[in-house]
């Protein structure tokens, strides 16, 4: 029995966290949030993502990738969530996953090495369709290639290039959104309904992992603040009203970490045919429901247990809170995933 | 990641499974069977069965062979716990002796104590009680006032313990006793191993809100115990108690998951019977609980991994307790909401006997209190894990 991250996997996550701590801290995030980086994708961070293999993680070695799995990808997603890091990492990885699993050999050769190296930006949408338009796509304006539904009935996927982008306003300043229309569409030949579902589940796992990273970091920062901040002559973290809330959050975040890790493993195992797909469905929905719930709780608690400073623009709590708000609703919110869990178990 | 057990562990599982299927009477698996027995009858049946199980070699799974155990792996212990639940085996009659006392004796007992205590525990020939809580010392265990006064080679003990599991059926009790007059808090306490079959010890059952009497109160009126029957050093009982409680960390959440998941399925069946399985609020409630139960399973696999890697779990046990007890209680609150107007009735209109489920619903109120209340666990998690100031 081994249910944990291996040392290599832990090192991978630590490398991302170390990079962000040293080279792209919250001051750098703030610059993006406040509009200091026009396309919302800081060049230095994007270059690091390409050079350090964060984009190449699930791309096969034959296309210059690392050939790793969703477990490693969720390690990176978690670290990027913890750093509330901007940039089209997830869209690029997911576009590469769609092309890897459903593309023709030619499409793979054309796109995978570039996506893995950070020479091309990718994006994905599971809503709208390439003929009628794709709504609110993460980094849709910056993407060189976008994977979206071929038609409104969600039958098939297409690669979209050269689309016209219209920015979509959002109060989560760590991500840029744009709606897309027009452009040139080219079908991904292997995109069966079953494969589309698999791709949606993979996206769901990476969003859940981002939320888990947000939640853990929000909690860690709040605990550190409440250890020091004094009122009534003692640290506020010595009051049970605060202790008990933070203890419950620690349990919840830890459970979400387990659930996100297992969901990544289950999704890969089901795709490899060694796990019942229904069990993977359950694992993915458990992870997303739990991660969404706990990230909303932890980021709200971050504001509350910092007191007034936590509600200010100058404090970073709102980066975490706003990103959690947006991602908790992506790829199914808590209610949607609980309904799927009920369908599987009631 | 590897979520499988080893070949040797799986072989152990099939061996155990076939023994269980041949040795658990069919009627034991009938819902409500155990609830239909009186406490004495239930205790006798379980004690006999456990003796037979030990004779077949299915006891002390992880205990070293030098103590008559099986010398198995943590994985085998997890499998054992899980298979007991799957087979509808009754709960052990000796949870405190097996889980807490035996490993403590192995760690710090004298040679004589190891010899006298561990062997009989394997076959449950001696049923042990735990004498910690008192009327004036619950969560604040260090406030205990039961006194032991030295008299030659003995201590003479006076005081009262409460919430003592198996008080009426117990043979011996490991007891926290203040043996230094005038000592305060956690100083001056000794862990004395007292024979309950003596004139100075009286046990009375306490009836729980469920109607059962699994625990009771124990009175010491000039009870005698040899000073040699002290576990750990005299006056160092607090340290002994902390070591003893640390063995709860091995408790297997995987078997709890198996049990709770079966109960979840039974509750979902009740929802279907009442036509409430399509109610979106009920579905959301059930799915929320299921999410927590699945997290419990994953957490248990994580804990097992840590144990197998030889890592110290530290105060993670508090998190495990919070997760299982709060999720379990939530499950039975959802059950009550599903029942609606049938909430307190013995049977459903279609004749389904609800009493076994009601018994679990009542029991769920206790799990966030015993073994360290949720409030105590939250303090431990906040202070010892998160490092918040005391």
Interface residues (C-beta under 8 A of the other chain):
Chain A: X1 X2 X3 X4 X71 X223 X226 X227 X234 X235 X237 X238 X240 X242 X243 X244 X246 X247 X248 X250 X251 X254 X255 X256 X258 X259 X261 X262 X265 X282 X283 X286 X289 X290 X335 X337 X338 X339 X341 X342 X345 X346
Chain B: X1 X2 X3 X4 X5 X75 X78 X264 X265 X268 X271 X272 X277 X280 X283 X284 X286 X287 X288 X290 X291 X292 X294 X295 X296 X298 X299 X301 X302 X304 X305 X306 X308 X309 X319 X322 X323 X375 X377 X378 X379 X381 X382 X383 X385 X386 X387 X388 X389 X390
